[in-house]
Amino acid sequence: MRPRLLAMVIVIVVVAGTFRANLSTVRAGEQSTASGYKVLDPIRHGSLTVFPVVAAKSYPTAEFLTLDEGLRSGEVVVTEYGNIRGLLRRHTPATQHDVAEVNRLVLVNNSKHPLLLLAGEIVAGGKQDRVIGKDRIVPPESDPVDLSVFCVEPGRWVATSDHFGASGTIYPTATAGRIGSVGGNGDTVHGTLMAQPSVRAKAMADKDQNQVWAEVREQQQSMAVEVANASPSSSAPGEIRSTSSYARVMESKEVKEKVDEVAKPIEQNYQSLIKQLRDRKAVGVVVAVNGRIIWSDIFASTELLEKYWPKLVRSYASEAVVTRAKGGEASLAQAEAFLKDMEGHKETIENEPGIYRHTEVSGDGFKAFALTSLLPKTGFDVHVAKMAE
């Protein structure tokens, strides 16, 4: 018998024809967060454009713990599937030896707060670095949870550590007094990477390990070209091509400098704008690269947006650095239309009763994903992501 993992009930619903999705279907006692958004004038730098999004209503999210906060405090443990026995809260006899698997990790939330996981977050360590494949909520003091992940380091299957942790990336933090905070304004902390949209898309929408690997290799080669163009005599492009680790590529000095050129001005401008728009409930962005709208990330509150913003903007900037196709400037009207268009022809729902519901909507030229909290006193969409296909 295998050790018991936290069970999930999965419900799949396919609807023929066309329907208008509210990003997640609203049930009794729940609140719709699909309407009431307003897109503001864009912030542009180079080939990257972000359109701030404000909401008519904000929702209480202070109790949610982020992965970065949980890993830093040590209250969240992520490890290879084969290490599950040491994490079980209740003794469960097992007759079969469990081994590590590429697309499986085990997570335990030892904190007293629900843990929020976002698709695209990269955990480093174990036998390979992995990217989380879908949004989900892990309840407080959980049993071991079987995570669906994808490898983003195809060249290694040797453990560097028993457990996974944050990458070497350093982010500013302005979370004094919040769950997991490590100081006041201006402090910096290590955090997990957020994969760039093209890699997130392969994990979230295609759900195919080979396609994730192919996209990682493509982005790695593209980044090596950009670094070589910026510094022809540097040995960095060869070093970038020689590593199999997506995280190591994105954390190299030369790549960080390229990404910073795009990310820093927008990060600072929008961080300032978030503060100005706090009363207007800034909750997310619509993202365009080289004139093409590619993505949106919307949260239930300004506080959640602030926590994720530093690594989100770097993921968008990484996409902008390696995207060569040129176009005109994306307009406000296009951003509004992208956020508004949710007419889909297929809806897939994964449900963990009393904890969360994950809804995927497929439409013409897009996919949208909504994570709805079903915990007591919630019933709202915690995070909504939409990608252009």
C-alpha positions, 0 to 999 in steps of 0.5 A: 500500500502506498502512503496516503496523499491528500485526496482530490475529487476531479470533475471534468465538464465539457460543454459543446457550443459556445458559452460565456464563462465568468472565469469560474462558474459562480455557485451558491454563496460565492462571489463573481470576480469576473466583472467590474475590472477596468484597464488603465493606460499602459506603462511601456518600456522597450518591447514590453507593455503592461496595462494595469487593471483595477477592480470594483471590489477587493477580497480578503486574502491576508490569510493566504501564504505564498510559496516564497513565504512558506519556503523561507519560514521552513513551514512548507516542505517540498521534496521528491516523491520517494521521500514521502515517508518522512513527511507523513503525519500519521503512520501508514504502513507501506509495502512498496518502495516509493521512488522519485518521479520526474512529474511528481513532487510532494508538498507539506504545508505545516503552517496554520495558513492556507498555501497558495501555489501558482502555475509557473513557480519554479522550485529548485533542488531535488534531482531536477528543478521543477515548474508547478503545473497548475494553480492550487490551494493547500490547506493548513497543516496538510497531509502530504500533497501530490503535486503535478509538476514539469521538469525544467532541467532535463540534464540532471537526475542527481539530488543536490538536496533532499528538499526544494527551496527558493532559487538564487533570485533576489527580490525586493519586499515591502511586506512588513507585518504580513505573513512570512515577512522578513523586514520592512520596505527596501529589504531583499529576499530570495524567492522562487522564479516565475517562468516566462509566459511561453514556458508557463503556457506549455505547463498550464495548457499543453501539460506535456513534459516534452513540450516543456523541455522543448520550450525551455531549450528554445528560450535558453538558445534565444537568451544565449543569442541575445547575450552574445549580441550584447557582448560578442567577446563574452564567454557567457553565451557558451555557458548558457548553452551548456547548462540544462537548468532553466533557473541557472540560465535566468539567474546568470549575471548576463541574463539578469542584466538583459532582463533588468533593462526591461523589467526595472523601469516597469517594476518601479513604475508600477510598484509606485502606481500600485501604491497610488491605486491602492484605494482603486484596488489595483489587482493585476495586469494585461501584458503585451510584447512587441505590440501583441497581447499575450497574457493577463494575471489578475488577483483577488486583492492588491496585497496578493498582486504586490507579493507576486509583482516582482517575479511576475514582471521579470517573467514578462521581461524575459519574454520580451528580451527573446521575442524578435517579432516586431509589431505596433503598439498594443492599444488600450482597446485591445487590452480591454477586449482581451480581458473581456472576451471569455466566450469559450466552448469547453470548460474543465473543472478540477475540484477539491471539496471545501478547499478550491476549484480550478477551472480551465476555459478554452475559447477561440485563440485563448485559454483562461484559468481561474482558481476559486477558494472554497475555504470558509468565508471565501468563495472568490477567485484568488487568481485568474490567468489568461493566455493568448494562443 
